[in-house]
Amino acid sequence: MSARLLAGGTAGNERLTAATAVVLLVLLAALGVTIVRIGGLLNEHMFLGMLLIGPVALKMGSTGYRFVRYYTANPRYRAKGPPAAAMRMMAPIVVISTIVVFASGVALLFAGPGSRSTLLPLHKVSFFVWLAFTAFHVLGHLGDIDAALLRQRSAERPWDDSGAVVAGAPSRWPPRSWAGWCSPWRWNRSSASGRTSTAPTSTCTDRARAGAARAAGGLGI
């Protein structure tokens, strides 16, 4: 199981970090709305805070794993290289403030109003520290997130809407997921243009029609 989880290498780690960051940006934007109107949205604020714990832990785990693999001289992570120096300098403050702001928030939730005099100031101060450094952290990694998601999209869909192969993507057609269902494929050449046609055989077409018919029958159409 552990071998399968770690099989993605540096590319898998990068995609996981980028995808988790996108989820965090959406949830944090929603949390920001509750902070602006905390008086009327306190319950929503607490709910989103608890919901964020999972993605935050996953993000810290993926970046922490890269940190450990790099500084333990793993060849692939060494070849990938470290983040920018400014990002590495801010990382400890981002991690510590993240832990404090979420831990104090959870403590406030379970300790109740009696703990407001001690925990609430800690929660507020740690939040402002976290907000400032996380904002710089996000801005510094926006390009990395976009590049990682673009590479993932190119790997999953190596052709655009016109059928052209996307630059840098593997030139495989049909997709691997279709190979068993639509196999065998027949490649026809047009004598006029000399271009290769990617039309499937009648077997594949018949299977597609049969599948659609069964789906329609199941829905009672």
BALOBA-1460 file (C-alpha; in Angstrom, 3 decimals):
// residues 221
<rec num="1" residu="m" x="0.000" y="0.000" z="0.000"/>
<rec num="2" residu="s" x="2.759" y="2.472" z="0.912"/>
<rec num="3" residu="a" x="4.550" y="1.718" z="-2.350"/>
<rec num="4" residu="r" x="1.418" y="2.620" z="-4.318"/>
<rec num="5" residu="l" x="0.908" y="5.844" z="-2.350"/>
<rec num="6" residu="l" x="4.485" y="6.949" z="-3.025"/>
<rec num="7" residu="a" x="4.646" y="5.767" z="-6.646"/>
<rec num="8" residu="g" x="3.878" y="9.208" z="-8.093"/>
<rec num="9" residu="g" x="7.364" y="10.538" z="-7.387"/>
<rec num="10" residu="t" x="8.088" y="14.240" z="-7.614"/>
<rec num="11" residu="a" x="5.396" y="14.813" z="-10.264"/>
<rec num="12" residu="g" x="2.730" y="13.132" z="-8.134"/>
<rec num="13" residu="n" x="3.783" y="15.106" z="-5.072"/>
<rec num="14" residu="e" x="3.633" y="18.333" z="-7.077"/>
<rec num="15" residu="r" x="0.143" y="17.570" z="-8.428"/>
<rec num="16" residu="l" x="-1.161" y="16.590" z="-4.987"/>
<rec num="17" residu="t" x="0.198" y="19.796" z="-3.462"/>
<rec num="18" residu="a" x="-1.265" y="21.942" z="-6.255"/>
<rec num="19" residu="a" x="-4.705" y="20.284" z="-6.158"/>
<rec num="20" residu="t" x="-4.872" y="20.601" z="-2.367"/>
<rec num="21" residu="a" x="-3.858" y="24.258" z="-2.627"/>
<rec num="22" residu="v" x="-6.767" y="24.945" z="-4.994"/>
<rec num="23" residu="v" x="-9.221" y="23.348" z="-2.543"/>
<rec num="24" residu="l" x="-7.719" y="25.395" z="0.279"/>
<rec num="25" residu="l" x="-8.053" y="28.646" z="-1.664"/>
<rec num="26" residu="v" x="-11.770" y="28.031" z="-2.213"/>
<rec num="27" residu="l" x="-12.447" y="27.085" z="1.412"/>
<rec num="28" residu="l" x="-10.347" y="29.950" z="2.767"/>
<rec num="29" residu="a" x="-12.237" y="32.424" z="0.579"/>
<rec num="30" residu="a" x="-15.492" y="31.155" z="2.099"/>
<rec num="31" residu="l" x="-13.953" y="31.373" z="5.576"/>
<rec num="32" residu="g" x="-12.969" y="34.968" z="4.879"/>
<rec num="33" residu="v" x="-16.609" y="35.841" z="4.276"/>
<rec num="34" residu="t" x="-17.532" y="34.456" z="7.688"/>
<rec num="35" residu="i" x="-14.746" y="36.477" z="9.338"/>
<rec num="36" residu="v" x="-16.046" y="39.730" z="7.862"/>
<rec num="37" residu="r" x="-19.490" y="38.939" z="9.291"/>
<rec num="38" residu="i" x="-18.443" y="36.869" z="12.286"/>
<rec num="39" residu="g" x="-21.338" y="38.029" z="14.441"/>
<rec num="40" residu="g" x="-23.985" y="36.504" z="12.180"/>
<rec num="41" residu="l" x="-21.917" y="33.668" z="10.694"/>
<rec num="42" residu="l" x="-20.178" y="32.236" z="13.754"/>
<rec num="43" residu="n" x="-21.599" y="28.738" z="13.260"/>
<rec num="44" residu="e" x="-20.545" y="28.744" z="9.607"/>
<rec num="45" residu="h" x="-17.104" y="30.003" z="10.647"/>
<rec num="46" residu="m" x="-16.655" y="27.112" z="13.066"/>
<rec num="47" residu="f" x="-17.904" y="24.582" z="10.519"/>
<rec num="48" residu="l" x="-15.514" y="25.791" z="7.799"/>
<rec num="49" residu="g" x="-12.651" y="25.908" z="10.282"/>
<rec num="50" residu="m" x="-13.168" y="22.249" z="11.145"/>
<rec num="51" residu="l" x="-13.628" y="21.369" z="7.479"/>
<rec num="52" residu="l" x="-10.279" y="22.982" z="6.639"/>
<rec num="53" residu="i" x="-8.294" y="20.787" z="9.015"/>
<rec num="54" residu="g" x="-8.179" y="17.859" z="6.575"/>
<rec num="55" residu="p" x="-6.921" y="19.791" z="3.501"/>
<rec num="56" residu="v" x="-4.484" y="21.777" z="5.662"/>
<rec num="57" residu="a" x="-3.026" y="18.562" z="7.103"/>
<rec num="58" residu="l" x="-2.761" y="17.058" z="3.604"/>
<rec num="59" residu="k" x="-1.008" y="20.159" z="2.260"/>
<rec num="60" residu="m" x="1.446" y="20.207" z="5.149"/>
<rec num="61" residu="g" x="2.033" y="16.483" z="4.690"/>
<rec num="62" residu="s" x="2.794" y="16.745" z="0.969"/>
<rec num="63" residu="t" x="5.150" y="19.697" z="1.379"/>
<rec num="64" residu="g" x="6.733" y="18.137" z="4.464"/>
<rec num="65" residu="y" x="7.328" y="14.926" z="2.548"/>
<rec num="66" residu="r" x="9.120" y="16.856" z="-0.203"/>
<rec num="67" residu="f" x="11.197" y="18.629" z="2.461"/>
<rec num="68" residu="v" x="12.253" y="15.349" z="4.069"/>
<rec num="69" residu="r" x="13.020" y="13.627" z="0.763"/>
<rec num="70" residu="y" x="15.095" y="16.565" z="-0.449"/>
<rec num="71" residu="y" x="17.176" y="16.913" z="2.706"/>
<rec num="72" residu="t" x="17.694" y="13.143" z="2.963"/>
<rec num="73" residu="a" x="19.330" y="13.321" z="-0.486"/>
<rec num="74" residu="n" x="16.719" y="11.434" z="-2.500"/>
<rec num="75" residu="p" x="18.023" y="11.612" z="-6.111"/>
<rec num="76" residu="r" x="14.680" y="12.517" z="-7.717"/>
<rec num="77" residu="y" x="13.876" y="15.269" z="-5.239"/>
<rec num="78" residu="r" x="17.446" y="16.545" z="-5.411"/>
<rec num="79" residu="a" x="17.124" y="16.772" z="-9.191"/>
<rec num="80" residu="k" x="13.806" y="18.596" z="-8.778"/>
<rec num="81" residu="g" x="15.525" y="21.176" z="-6.613"/>
<rec num="82" residu="p" x="14.330" y="23.138" z="-3.569"/>
<rec num="83" residu="p" x="11.692" y="25.898" z="-3.528"/>
<rec num="84" residu="a" x="12.830" y="29.503" z="-3.795"/>
<rec num="85" residu="a" x="14.893" y="30.760" z="-0.859"/>
<rec num="86" residu="a" x="12.230" y="33.280" z="0.208"/>
<rec num="87" residu="m" x="9.597" y="30.524" z="0.332"/>
<rec num="88" residu="r" x="11.870" y="28.347" z="2.471"/>
<rec num="89" residu="m" x="12.483" y="31.203" z="4.885"/>
<rec num="90" residu="m" x="8.748" y="31.843" z="5.328"/>
<rec num="91" residu="a" x="7.791" y="28.161" z="5.578"/>
<rec num="92" residu="p" x="8.482" y="27.698" z="9.345"/>
<rec num="93" residu="i" x="6.390" y="30.764" z="10.228"/>
<rec num="94" residu="v" x="3.556" y="29.584" z="7.962"/>
<rec num="95" residu="v" x="3.604" y="26.112" z="9.520"/>
<rec num="96" residu="i" x="3.782" y="27.298" z="13.149"/>
<rec num="97" residu="s" x="1.103" y="29.982" z="12.723"/>
<rec num="98" residu="t" x="-1.137" y="27.486" z="10.921"/>
<rec num="99" residu="i" x="-0.884" y="24.993" z="13.757"/>
<rec num="100" residu="v" x="-1.515" y="27.689" z="16.405"/>
<rec num="101" residu="v" x="-4.504" y="29.286" z="14.649"/>
<rec num="102" residu="f" x="-6.268" y="25.958" z="14.066"/>
<rec num="103" residu="a" x="-5.364" y="24.479" z="17.453"/>
<rec num="104" residu="s" x="-6.611" y="27.583" z="19.278"/>
<rec num="105" residu="g" x="-9.780" y="27.582" z="17.171"/>
<rec num="106" residu="v" x="-10.539" y="23.947" z="18.004"/>
<rec num="107" residu="a" x="-9.764" y="24.619" z="21.678"/>
<rec num="108" residu="l" x="-12.209" y="27.546" z="21.653"/>
<rec num="109" residu="l" x="-14.867" y="25.327" z="20.113"/>
<rec num="110" residu="f" x="-14.593" y="22.633" z="22.777"/>
<rec num="111" residu="a" x="-13.661" y="24.749" z="25.813"/>
<rec num="112" residu="g" x="-16.629" y="27.083" z="25.420"/>
<rec num="113" residu="p" x="-17.130" y="30.749" z="26.350"/>
<rec num="114" residu="g" x="-15.195" y="30.422" z="29.600"/>
<rec num="115" residu="s" x="-11.903" y="30.212" z="27.683"/>
<rec num="116" residu="r" x="-12.437" y="33.340" z="25.590"/>
<rec num="117" residu="s" x="-10.228" y="35.534" z="27.775"/>
<rec num="118" residu="t" x="-7.128" y="33.429" z="27.122"/>
<rec num="119" residu="l" x="-7.722" y="31.508" z="23.875"/>
<rec num="120" residu="l" x="-9.480" y="34.185" z="21.818"/>
<rec num="121" residu="p" x="-6.560" y="36.696" z="21.887"/>
<rec num="122" residu="l" x="-4.187" y="33.866" z="20.908"/>
<rec num="123" residu="h" x="-6.511" y="32.843" z="18.096"/>
<rec num="124" residu="k" x="-6.744" y="36.418" z="16.782"/>
<rec num="125" residu="v" x="-3.018" y="37.215" z="16.955"/>
<rec num="126" residu="s" x="-2.010" y="33.931" z="15.350"/>
<rec num="127" residu="f" x="-4.602" y="34.494" z="12.638"/>
<rec num="128" residu="f" x="-3.160" y="37.864" z="11.630"/>
<rec num="129" residu="v" x="0.376" y="36.447" z="11.578"/>
<rec num="130" residu="w" x="-0.839" y="33.454" z="9.568"/>
<rec num="131" residu="l" x="-2.787" y="35.663" z="7.138"/>
<rec num="132" residu="a" x="0.189" y="37.903" z="6.368"/>
<rec num="133" residu="f" x="2.703" y="35.138" z="5.734"/>
<rec num="134" residu="t" x="0.246" y="32.831" z="3.987"/>
<rec num="135" residu="a" x="-0.677" y="35.611" z="1.567"/>
<rec num="136" residu="f" x="2.982" y="35.942" z="0.517"/>
<rec num="137" residu="h" x="3.281" y="32.163" z="0.407"/>
<rec num="138" residu="v" x="0.282" y="31.823" z="-1.930"/>
<rec num="139" residu="l" x="1.444" y="34.639" z="-4.215"/>
<rec num="140" residu="g" x="4.866" y="33.044" z="-4.439"/>
<rec num="141" residu="h" x="3.435" y="29.683" z="-5.485"/>
<rec num="142" residu="l" x="0.613" y="30.712" z="-7.837"/>
<rec num="143" residu="g" x="2.791" y="30.047" z="-10.869"/>
<rec num="144" residu="d" x="3.752" y="26.602" z="-9.542"/>
<rec num="145" residu="i" x="0.096" y="25.677" z="-8.956"/>
<rec num="146" residu="d" x="-0.912" y="26.737" z="-12.462"/>
<rec num="147" residu="a" x="2.003" y="24.895" z="-14.070"/>
<rec num="148" residu="a" x="1.348" y="21.681" z="-12.116"/>
<rec num="149" residu="l" x="-2.358" y="21.626" z="-12.981"/>
<rec num="150" residu="l" x="-1.598" y="22.377" z="-16.640"/>
<rec num="151" residu="r" x="0.817" y="19.438" z="-16.812"/>
<rec num="152" residu="q" x="-1.808" y="17.215" z="-15.205"/>
<rec num="153" residu="r" x="-4.418" y="18.328" z="-17.747"/>
<rec num="154" residu="s" x="-2.033" y="17.716" z="-20.629"/>
<rec num="155" residu="a" x="-1.207" y="14.244" z="-19.331"/>
<rec num="156" residu="e" x="-4.866" y="13.259" z="-18.996"/>
<rec num="157" residu="r" x="-6.076" y="14.890" z="-22.227"/>
<rec num="158" residu="p" x="-3.232" y="14.976" z="-24.763"/>
<rec num="159" residu="w" x="-5.360" y="16.563" z="-27.511"/>
<rec num="160" residu="d" x="-7.352" y="19.755" z="-27.780"/>
<rec num="161" residu="d" x="-10.906" y="20.140" z="-29.087"/>
<rec num="162" residu="s" x="-9.691" y="20.166" z="-32.689"/>
<rec num="163" residu="g" x="-7.916" y="16.837" z="-32.237"/>
<rec num="164" residu="a" x="-4.422" y="18.331" z="-32.260"/>
<rec num="165" residu="v" x="-1.883" y="16.955" z="-29.817"/>
<rec num="166" residu="v" x="-1.108" y="19.341" z="-26.967"/>
<rec num="167" residu="a" x="2.533" y="20.356" z="-26.825"/>
<rec num="168" residu="g" x="4.558" y="18.284" z="-24.397"/>
<rec num="169" residu="a" x="1.832" y="15.658" z="-23.926"/>
<rec num="170" residu="p" x="2.199" y="11.996" z="-24.878"/>
<rec num="171" residu="s" x="0.912" y="11.398" z="-28.409"/>
<rec num="172" residu="r" x="-1.256" y="8.378" z="-27.723"/>
<rec num="173" residu="w" x="-4.586" y="7.833" z="-29.426"/>
<rec num="174" residu="p" x="-6.895" y="6.256" z="-28.448"/>
<rec num="175" residu="p" x="-6.615" y="6.895" z="-24.686"/>
<rec num="176" residu="r" x="-5.472" y="3.926" z="-22.626"/>
<rec num="177" residu="s" x="-8.835" y="3.752" z="-20.868"/>
<rec num="178" residu="w" x="-10.556" y="3.147" z="-24.237"/>
<rec num="179" residu="a" x="-8.150" y="0.514" z="-25.487"/>
<rec num="180" residu="g" x="-9.823" y="-2.503" z="-23.900"/>
<rec num="181" residu="w" x="-13.412" y="-1.352" z="-24.493"/>
<rec num="182" residu="c" x="-12.995" y="-0.348" z="-28.120"/>
<rec num="183" residu="s" x="-10.363" y="-2.919" z="-29.077"/>
<rec num="184" residu="p" x="-9.436" y="-3.757" z="-31.755"/>
<rec num="185" residu="w" x="-8.962" y="-0.389" z="-33.462"/>
<rec num="186" residu="r" x="-8.683" y="-0.068" z="-37.204"/>
<rec num="187" residu="w" x="-6.577" y="2.702" z="-38.691"/>
<rec num="188" residu="n" x="-7.741" y="3.819" z="-42.142"/>
<rec num="189" residu="r" x="-5.729" y="6.037" z="-44.429"/>
<rec num="190" residu="s" x="-7.259" y="8.558" z="-46.751"/>
<rec num="191" residu="s" x="-5.735" y="8.142" z="-50.181"/>
<rec num="192" residu="a" x="-6.459" y="11.796" z="-50.981"/>
<rec num="193" residu="s" x="-4.885" y="13.516" z="-47.979"/>
<rec num="194" residu="g" x="-2.643" y="10.796" z="-46.629"/>
<rec num="195" residu="r" x="-3.844" y="11.562" z="-43.093"/>
<rec num="196" residu="t" x="-4.544" y="8.875" z="-40.576"/>
<rec num="197" residu="s" x="-8.160" y="8.487" z="-39.476"/>
<rec num="198" residu="t" x="-8.815" y="7.690" z="-35.819"/>
<rec num="199" residu="a" x="-12.310" y="6.305" z="-36.345"/>
<rec num="200" residu="p" x="-13.029" y="3.171" z="-34.303"/>
<rec num="201" residu="t" x="-14.164" y="-0.118" z="-35.769"/>
<rec num="202" residu="s" x="-17.792" y="-1.038" z="-36.021"/>
<rec num="203" residu="t" x="-17.286" y="-3.260" z="-32.949"/>
<rec num="204" residu="c" x="-16.518" y="-0.219" z="-30.822"/>
<rec num="205" residu="t" x="-19.428" y="1.752" z="-32.297"/>
<rec num="206" residu="d" x="-21.830" y="-1.152" z="-31.708"/>
<rec num="207" residu="r" x="-20.714" y="-1.442" z="-28.104"/>
<rec num="208" residu="a" x="-21.240" y="2.253" z="-27.546"/>
<rec num="209" residu="r" x="-24.769" y="2.074" z="-28.978"/>
<rec num="210" residu="a" x="-25.585" y="-1.012" z="-26.936"/>
<rec num="211" residu="g" x="-24.362" y="0.654" z="-23.760"/>
<rec num="212" residu="a" x="-26.462" y="3.743" z="-24.436"/>
<rec num="213" residu="a" x="-29.509" y="1.580" z="-25.108"/>
<rec num="214" residu="r" x="-29.060" y="-0.306" z="-21.840"/>
<rec num="215" residu="a" x="-28.687" y="2.959" z="-19.924"/>
<rec num="216" residu="a" x="-31.831" y="4.363" z="-21.515"/>
<rec num="217" residu="g" x="-33.732" y="1.172" z="-20.728"/>
<rec num="218" residu="g" x="-32.651" y="1.319" z="-17.112"/>
<rec num="219" residu="l" x="-33.969" y="4.852" z="-16.837"/>
<rec num="220" residu="g" x="-37.242" y="3.847" z="-18.427"/>
<rec num="221" residu="i" x="-36.782" y="6.122" z="-21.451"/>
